[in-house]
């Protein structure tokens, strides 16, 4: 009996050792170990992504933030994203290649000698849900700083889209930007009338933006290894642009500088001044940030 017990015990121990070895080898490595093995990349110039949802005011913020120390390009993934959808989708590796090659191309350009940060705008939807975890790992491992622009009244973005569609139907032109001193805002048909919104569609849009915002915030803000992450609010910038741009620049460790205003809002005014059925729309938004942030 003792002999049989010894044989059984030996087999059991060997089985456990084999199982444990396979489990350890097959288990995915934590991100911080992957970064250590690969070696954290050290780009020549620090990299930055301005993350936002569509029609959030990111072009205006980009203009204010560009300075002798910071160079931010336009939407790096926009054309790529459109082409991918035409081809029924692209994977993370394709997206990563575009990001890295775009940063590489920008590094080769003749920038100011004192430039400390280079970057691009990027929209939530340009990073497909299936690749967002890998995107966050890449950001963490490659020392990319994230500036997250938040527009609490995301319903304003939905209103802008609806008004742009109306202007396009009436004029045949898609006008999305206005230069300071221009008369575009006065010329647009949508600014000479109030429009109706479908409350349920407005709520669906706002819910989608707030859900994506929350995902990116929690995935990036609490990452390990830590991501250099800064949130800046559109509504705060409207009230006091100098104060909040300076706060961001202090976080980045660059000199305080606020670029000139050359862009103007093409659909100015409050929500109630633009939306005919605003009371019904606002009630549909109860429980969202837009309910409180837009009047």
TORKE-181762 format. One record per residue (C-alpha): residue number from 1; residue in three letters; y, x, z. Coordinates in Angstrom, 1 decimal, m for minus. Last residue first. Example, Ala and Ser with C-alpha at 12.3 -4.5 7.8 and 13.67 -1.06 7.14 Angstrom:
+-----+-----+--------+--------+--------+
|   n | res |      y |      x |      z |
+-----+-----+--------+--------+--------+
|   2 | ser |   m1.1 |   13.7 |    7.1 |
|   1 | ala |   m4.5 |   12.3 |    7.8 |
+-----+-----+--------+--------+--------+
//
This chain:
+-----+-----+--------+--------+--------+
|   n | res |      y |      x |      z |
+-----+-----+--------+--------+--------+
| 295 | unk |   75.9 |  m29.4 |  m21.2 |
| 294 | unk |   73.4 |  m26.6 |  m21.7 |
| 293 | unk |   72.1 |  m24.4 |  m19.0 |
| 292 | unk |   70.7 |  m27.0 |  m16.6 |
| 291 | unk |   68.4 |  m29.0 |  m18.9 |
| 290 | unk |   67.9 |  m25.8 |  m21.0 |
| 289 | unk |   66.1 |  m24.1 |  m18.1 |
| 288 | unk |   63.4 |  m26.7 |  m18.3 |
| 287 | unk |   62.4 |  m29.5 |  m15.8 |
| 286 | unk |   64.2 |  m32.2 |  m17.7 |
| 285 | unk |   64.4 |  m31.5 |  m21.4 |
| 284 | unk |   63.6 |  m35.0 |  m22.5 |
| 283 | unk |   66.5 |  m36.2 |  m20.4 |
| 282 | unk |   68.8 |  m33.8 |  m22.2 |
| 281 | unk |   67.6 |  m35.1 |  m25.6 |
| 280 | unk |   68.3 |  m38.7 |  m24.5 |
| 279 | unk |   71.8 |  m37.8 |  m23.2 |
| 278 | unk |   72.5 |  m35.7 |  m26.3 |
| 277 | unk |   72.0 |  m38.5 |  m28.8 |
| 276 | unk |   75.0 |  m37.5 |  m31.0 |
| 275 | unk |   74.4 |  m33.7 |  m30.6 |
| 274 | unk |   77.2 |  m31.3 |  m31.3 |
| 273 | unk |   79.8 |  m32.0 |  m28.6 |
| 272 | unk |   77.1 |  m32.7 |  m26.0 |
| 271 | unk |   75.5 |  m29.3 |  m26.7 |
| 270 | unk |   78.7 |  m27.5 |  m26.2 |
| 269 | unk |   80.8 |  m25.9 |  m28.9 |
| 268 | unk |   80.4 |  m23.2 |  m31.6 |
| 267 | unk |   78.1 |  m23.4 |  m34.6 |
| 266 | unk |   78.9 |  m20.3 |  m36.6 |
| 265 | unk |   79.4 |  m18.1 |  m33.6 |
| 264 | unk |   81.5 |  m15.1 |  m34.5 |
| 263 | unk |   80.6 |  m11.6 |  m35.5 |
| 262 | unk |   82.9 |   m8.5 |  m35.8 |
| 261 | unk |   83.4 |   m8.0 |  m32.0 |
| 260 | unk |   83.9 |   m4.3 |  m31.4 |
| 259 | unk |   81.3 |   m2.2 |  m29.6 |
| 258 | unk |   81.3 |   m1.9 |  m25.8 |
| 257 | unk |   81.0 |    1.6 |  m24.4 |
| 256 | unk |   79.8 |    2.9 |  m21.1 |
| 255 | unk |   78.0 |    6.3 |  m21.5 |
| 254 | unk |   74.2 |    6.3 |  m21.4 |
| 253 | unk |   71.7 |    6.3 |  m18.6 |
| 252 | unk |   69.7 |    3.3 |  m19.9 |
| 251 | unk |   70.2 |    1.4 |  m16.7 |
| 250 | unk |   73.9 |    2.3 |  m16.7 |
| 249 | unk |   74.1 |    1.1 |  m20.4 |
| 248 | unk |   72.6 |   m2.3 |  m19.3 |
| 247 | unk |   75.1 |   m2.7 |  m16.5 |
| 246 | unk |   78.0 |   m1.7 |  m18.9 |
| 245 | unk |   76.8 |   m4.4 |  m21.3 |
| 244 | unk |   76.9 |   m6.8 |  m18.4 |
| 243 | unk |   80.4 |   m6.1 |  m17.2 |
| 242 | unk |   81.9 |   m5.8 |  m20.7 |
| 241 | unk |   80.4 |   m9.0 |  m22.0 |
| 240 | unk |   81.8 |  m11.2 |  m19.2 |
| 239 | unk |   81.3 |  m15.0 |  m19.7 |
| 238 | unk |   79.4 |  m14.8 |  m23.0 |
| 237 | unk |   77.3 |  m11.9 |  m21.7 |
| 236 | unk |   76.2 |  m13.9 |  m18.7 |
| 235 | unk |   75.1 |  m16.8 |  m21.0 |
| 234 | unk |   73.1 |  m14.4 |  m23.2 |
| 233 | unk |   71.2 |  m13.0 |  m20.3 |
| 232 | unk |   70.0 |   m9.4 |  m20.0 |
| 231 | unk |   66.6 |   m8.4 |  m18.7 |
| 230 | unk |   65.7 |   m4.7 |  m18.5 |
| 229 | unk |   62.3 |   m3.0 |  m18.7 |
| 228 | unk |   61.3 |    0.6 |  m18.6 |
| 227 | unk |   57.5 |    0.0 |  m18.6 |
| 226 | unk |   55.4 |    1.0 |  m15.7 |
| 225 | unk |   52.0 |    2.5 |  m16.2 |
| 224 | unk |   51.0 |   m0.1 |  m15.2 |
| 223 | unk |   52.8 |   m3.2 |  m16.4 |
| 222 | unk |   54.7 |   m5.6 |  m14.2 |
| 221 | unk |   57.8 |   m6.2 |  m16.4 |
| 220 | unk |   55.8 |   m6.0 |  m19.7 |
| 219 | unk |   53.1 |   m8.7 |  m19.3 |
| 218 | unk |   55.1 |  m10.8 |  m16.9 |
| 217 | unk |   58.2 |  m11.0 |  m19.0 |
| 216 | unk |   56.4 |  m11.2 |  m22.3 |
| 215 | unk |   54.4 |  m14.2 |  m21.1 |
| 214 | unk |   57.3 |  m15.9 |  m19.4 |
| 213 | unk |   59.4 |  m15.6 |  m22.6 |
| 212 | unk |   56.5 |  m17.0 |  m24.7 |
| 211 | unk |   56.2 |  m20.1 |  m22.4 |
| 210 | unk |   60.0 |  m20.6 |  m22.3 |
| 209 | unk |   60.2 |  m20.5 |  m26.1 |
| 208 | unk |   57.3 |  m22.9 |  m26.6 |
| 207 | unk |   58.6 |  m25.3 |  m24.0 |
| 206 | unk |   62.0 |  m25.3 |  m25.7 |
| 205 | unk |   60.5 |  m26.1 |  m29.1 |
| 204 | unk |   58.3 |  m28.9 |  m27.8 |
| 203 | unk |   61.2 |  m30.4 |  m25.9 |
| 202 | unk |   63.4 |  m30.5 |  m29.0 |
| 201 | unk |   60.6 |  m32.0 |  m31.0 |
| 200 | unk |   60.1 |  m34.7 |  m28.4 |
| 199 | unk |   63.9 |  m35.5 |  m28.3 |
| 198 | unk |   64.2 |  m35.9 |  m32.1 |
| 197 | unk |   67.7 |  m34.7 |  m32.7 |
| 196 | unk |   70.7 |  m36.5 |  m34.1 |
| 195 | unk |   73.7 |  m34.7 |  m35.5 |
| 194 | unk |   77.4 |  m34.8 |  m34.7 |
| 193 | unk |   79.8 |  m34.1 |  m37.5 |
| 192 | unk |   82.3 |  m31.7 |  m38.9 |
| 191 | unk |   80.5 |  m28.6 |  m37.7 |
| 190 | unk |   77.4 |  m29.5 |  m39.7 |
| 189 | unk |   79.4 |  m29.6 |  m43.0 |
| 188 | unk |   80.2 |  m25.8 |  m42.7 |
| 187 | unk |   83.7 |  m24.9 |  m43.8 |
| 186 | unk |   85.3 |  m24.6 |  m40.4 |
| 185 | unk |   82.5 |  m22.2 |  m39.1 |
| 184 | unk |   82.8 |  m20.2 |  m42.3 |
| 183 | unk |   86.6 |  m19.5 |  m41.9 |
| 182 | unk |   86.4 |  m15.8 |  m41.3 |
| 181 | unk |   88.5 |  m14.0 |  m38.6 |
| 180 | unk |   85.4 |  m12.6 |  m36.9 |
| 179 | unk |   82.6 |  m12.4 |  m39.5 |
| 178 | unk |   80.2 |  m15.3 |  m39.7 |
| 177 | unk |   76.4 |  m15.2 |  m39.8 |
| 176 | unk |   73.6 |  m17.6 |  m40.7 |
| 175 | unk |   74.8 |  m19.1 |  m44.0 |
| 174 | unk |   71.9 |  m20.5 |  m46.1 |
| 173 | unk |   73.4 |  m21.9 |  m49.2 |
| 172 | unk |   72.5 |  m25.1 |  m51.2 |
| 171 | unk |   75.7 |  m26.8 |  m49.8 |
| 170 | unk |   74.4 |  m30.1 |  m48.4 |
| 169 | unk |   70.8 |  m29.3 |  m47.9 |
| 168 | unk |   71.6 |  m25.8 |  m46.6 |
| 167 | unk |   74.1 |  m27.1 |  m44.2 |
| 166 | unk |   71.6 |  m29.6 |  m42.8 |
| 165 | unk |   69.0 |  m26.9 |  m42.4 |
| 164 | unk |   71.5 |  m24.6 |  m40.6 |
| 163 | unk |   72.4 |  m27.5 |  m38.3 |
| 162 | unk |   68.7 |  m27.9 |  m37.4 |
| 161 | unk |   68.2 |  m24.2 |  m36.8 |
| 160 | unk |   71.4 |  m24.0 |  m34.7 |
| 159 | unk |   70.3 |  m27.0 |  m32.5 |
| 158 | unk |   66.9 |  m25.3 |  m31.9 |
| 157 | unk |   68.7 |  m22.1 |  m30.8 |
| 156 | unk |   71.0 |  m24.1 |  m28.5 |
| 155 | unk |   67.9 |  m25.7 |  m26.9 |
| 154 | unk |   67.1 |  m22.1 |  m25.7 |
| 153 | unk |   69.8 |  m22.6 |  m23.1 |
| 152 | unk |   68.5 |  m19.8 |  m20.9 |
| 151 | unk |   69.0 |  m17.3 |  m23.7 |
| 150 | unk |   67.1 |  m14.2 |  m22.6 |
| 149 | unk |   67.5 |  m10.8 |  m24.2 |
| 148 | unk |   64.7 |   m8.5 |  m23.1 |
| 147 | unk |   65.6 |   m4.8 |  m23.4 |
| 146 | unk |   62.3 |   m3.0 |  m23.6 |
| 145 | unk |   62.1 |    0.8 |  m23.3 |
| 144 | unk |   59.3 |    2.4 |  m25.3 |
| 143 | unk |   57.5 |    5.2 |  m23.4 |
| 142 | unk |   54.5 |    5.4 |  m25.7 |
| 141 | unk |   51.8 |    4.4 |  m23.3 |
| 140 | unk |   53.5 |    1.3 |  m21.9 |
| 139 | unk |   54.8 |    0.0 |  m25.2 |
| 138 | unk |   51.3 |    0.6 |  m26.8 |
| 137 | unk |   49.6 |   m1.2 |  m23.9 |
| 136 | unk |   52.0 |   m4.2 |  m24.2 |
| 135 | unk |   51.3 |   m4.3 |  m28.0 |
| 134 | unk |   47.6 |   m4.3 |  m27.3 |
| 133 | unk |   48.0 |   m7.2 |  m24.9 |
| 132 | unk |   50.1 |   m9.0 |  m27.5 |
| 131 | unk |   47.7 |   m8.7 |  m30.4 |
| 130 | unk |   46.0 |  m12.1 |  m30.4 |
| 129 | unk |   49.3 |  m13.9 |  m29.6 |
| 128 | unk |   51.0 |  m12.5 |  m32.8 |
| 127 | unk |   53.9 |  m10.1 |  m32.2 |
| 126 | unk |   56.5 |  m11.2 |  m34.8 |
| 125 | unk |   56.7 |  m14.5 |  m32.9 |
| 124 | unk |   58.5 |  m13.0 |  m30.0 |
| 123 | unk |   61.2 |  m11.4 |  m32.1 |
| 122 | unk |   62.0 |   m7.7 |  m32.5 |
| 121 | unk |   65.3 |   m5.9 |  m32.8 |
| 120 | unk |   65.1 |   m2.2 |  m33.4 |
| 119 | unk |   65.5 |    1.1 |  m31.7 |
| 118 | unk |   67.0 |    4.5 |  m31.3 |
| 117 | unk |   68.2 |    5.9 |  m28.0 |
| 116 | unk |   69.9 |    9.2 |  m26.9 |
| 115 | unk |   72.2 |    9.7 |  m29.9 |
| 114 | unk |   74.5 |   12.7 |  m29.0 |
| 113 | unk |   74.0 |   14.4 |  m32.4 |
| 112 | unk |   75.0 |   11.3 |  m34.2 |
| 111 | unk |   72.2 |   10.2 |  m36.6 |
| 110 | unk |   71.2 |   11.9 |  m39.8 |
| 109 | unk |   68.0 |   10.0 |  m40.4 |
| 108 | unk |   64.7 |   11.6 |  m39.6 |
| 107 | unk |   64.4 |    9.8 |  m36.2 |
| 106 | unk |   64.9 |    6.5 |  m38.0 |
| 105 | unk |   61.9 |    7.2 |  m40.3 |
| 104 | unk |   59.7 |    8.0 |  m37.4 |
| 103 | unk |   60.7 |    4.8 |  m35.5 |
| 102 | unk |   59.9 |    2.8 |  m38.7 |
| 101 | unk |   56.6 |    4.6 |  m39.1 |
| 100 | unk |   55.6 |    3.8 |  m35.5 |
|  99 | unk |   56.6 |    0.1 |  m35.7 |
|  98 | unk |   55.0 |   m0.4 |  m39.1 |
|  97 | unk |   51.8 |    1.4 |  m38.1 |
|  96 | unk |   51.6 |   m0.7 |  m34.9 |
|  95 | unk |   51.8 |   m3.9 |  m36.9 |
|  94 | unk |   49.0 |   m2.8 |  m39.2 |
|  93 | unk |   46.8 |   m1.7 |  m36.2 |
|  92 | unk |   47.6 |   m5.0 |  m34.5 |
|  91 | unk |   46.1 |   m7.1 |  m37.3 |
|  90 | unk |   47.6 |   m8.9 |  m40.2 |
|  89 | unk |   47.6 |  m12.5 |  m41.3 |
|  88 | unk |   46.8 |  m14.9 |  m44.1 |
|  87 | unk |   48.3 |  m12.8 |  m47.0 |
|  86 | unk |   51.5 |  m14.9 |  m47.0 |
|  85 | unk |   51.5 |  m14.7 |  m43.3 |
|  84 | unk |   51.4 |  m10.9 |  m43.5 |
|  83 | unk |   54.2 |  m10.8 |  m46.0 |
|  82 | unk |   56.5 |  m12.8 |  m43.6 |
|  81 | unk |   55.6 |  m10.6 |  m40.6 |
|  80 | unk |   56.2 |   m7.4 |  m42.6 |
|  79 | unk |   59.6 |   m8.8 |  m43.7 |
|  78 | unk |   60.6 |   m9.5 |  m40.1 |
|  77 | unk |   59.0 |   m6.6 |  m38.3 |
|  76 | unk |   61.9 |   m4.2 |  m37.9 |
|  75 | unk |   64.5 |   m6.8 |  m37.2 |
|  74 | unk |   67.8 |   m4.9 |  m37.5 |
|  73 | unk |   68.5 |   m1.3 |  m36.3 |
|  72 | unk |   69.7 |   m0.2 |  m32.9 |
|  71 | unk |   71.5 |    3.1 |  m32.5 |
|  70 | unk |   72.5 |    4.1 |  m28.9 |
|  69 | unk |   74.5 |    7.0 |  m27.6 |
|  68 | unk |   77.6 |    6.9 |  m30.0 |
|  67 | unk |   77.4 |    3.1 |  m29.6 |
|  66 | unk |   75.4 |    0.1 |  m30.6 |
|  65 | unk |   75.2 |   m2.3 |  m27.7 |
|  64 | unk |   77.9 |   m4.8 |  m28.8 |
|  63 | unk |   76.4 |   m5.1 |  m32.3 |
|  62 | unk |   72.9 |   m5.5 |  m31.0 |
|  61 | unk |   74.2 |   m8.2 |  m28.6 |
|  60 | unk |   75.7 |  m10.1 |  m31.5 |
|  59 | unk |   72.6 |   m9.8 |  m33.6 |
|  58 | unk |   70.5 |  m10.9 |  m30.7 |
|  57 | unk |   72.4 |  m14.2 |  m30.2 |
|  56 | unk |   69.2 |  m16.2 |  m29.4 |
|  55 | unk |   68.7 |  m17.6 |  m32.8 |
|  54 | unk |   65.1 |  m16.6 |  m32.9 |
|  53 | unk |   63.5 |  m15.4 |  m29.6 |
|  52 | unk |   64.3 |  m12.0 |  m28.1 |
|  51 | unk |   63.1 |   m8.4 |  m27.6 |
|  50 | unk |   65.5 |   m5.5 |  m28.2 |
|  49 | unk |   63.1 |   m2.6 |  m28.6 |
|  48 | unk |   64.0 |    1.0 |  m27.5 |
|  47 | unk |   62.8 |    4.5 |  m28.2 |
|  46 | unk |   64.0 |    7.7 |  m26.6 |
|  45 | unk |   64.7 |   10.5 |  m29.1 |
|  44 | unk |   62.3 |   13.4 |  m29.9 |
|  43 | unk |   59.4 |   11.2 |  m29.0 |
|  42 | unk |   57.2 |   12.3 |  m26.0 |
|  41 | unk |   53.8 |   10.5 |  m26.4 |
|  40 | unk |   51.9 |   10.0 |  m23.1 |
|  39 | unk |   48.6 |   11.9 |  m23.4 |
|  38 | unk |   45.6 |   10.3 |  m25.0 |
|  37 | unk |   43.5 |   10.8 |  m21.9 |
|  36 | unk |   46.3 |   10.0 |  m19.5 |
|  35 | unk |   47.3 |    6.9 |  m21.5 |
|  34 | unk |   43.7 |    5.6 |  m21.6 |
|  33 | unk |   43.5 |    6.2 |  m17.9 |
|  32 | unk |   46.6 |    4.1 |  m17.2 |
|  31 | unk |   45.3 |    1.4 |  m19.5 |
|  30 | unk |   42.1 |    0.9 |  m17.5 |
|  29 | unk |   39.0 |    2.0 |  m19.4 |
|  28 | unk |   36.8 |   m0.6 |  m20.9 |
|  27 | unk |   33.3 |   m0.9 |  m19.2 |
|  26 | unk |   30.4 |    0.4 |  m21.4 |
|  25 | unk |   30.1 |    3.8 |  m19.7 |
|  24 | unk |   30.3 |    2.4 |  m16.2 |
|  23 | unk |   27.9 |   m0.4 |  m16.9 |
|  22 | unk |   25.5 |    1.8 |  m18.7 |
|  21 | unk |   25.4 |    4.3 |  m15.9 |
|  20 | unk |   25.0 |    1.5 |  m13.3 |
|  19 | unk |   22.1 |    0.0 |  m15.2 |
|  18 | unk |   20.3 |    3.4 |  m15.6 |
|  17 | unk |   20.8 |    4.2 |  m11.9 |
|  16 | unk |   19.6 |    0.7 |  m10.9 |
|  15 | unk |   16.5 |    1.1 |  m13.1 |
|  14 | unk |   15.7 |    4.5 |  m11.7 |
|  13 | unk |   16.0 |    3.1 |   m8.1 |
|  12 | unk |   13.8 |    0.2 |   m8.9 |
|  11 | unk |   11.1 |    2.4 |  m10.5 |
|  10 | unk |   11.1 |    4.8 |   m7.5 |
|   9 | unk |   10.9 |    1.9 |   m5.0 |
|   8 | unk |    7.9 |    0.4 |   m6.9 |
|   7 | unk |    6.1 |    3.7 |   m7.0 |
|   6 | unk |    6.8 |    4.3 |   m3.2 |
|   5 | unk |    5.6 |    0.8 |   m2.4 |
|   4 | unk |    2.4 |    1.3 |   m4.4 |
|   3 | unk |    1.6 |    4.5 |   m2.4 |
|   2 | unk |    2.4 |    2.8 |    0.9 |
|   1 | unk |    0.0 |    0.0 |    0.0 |
+-----+-----+--------+--------+--------+
//
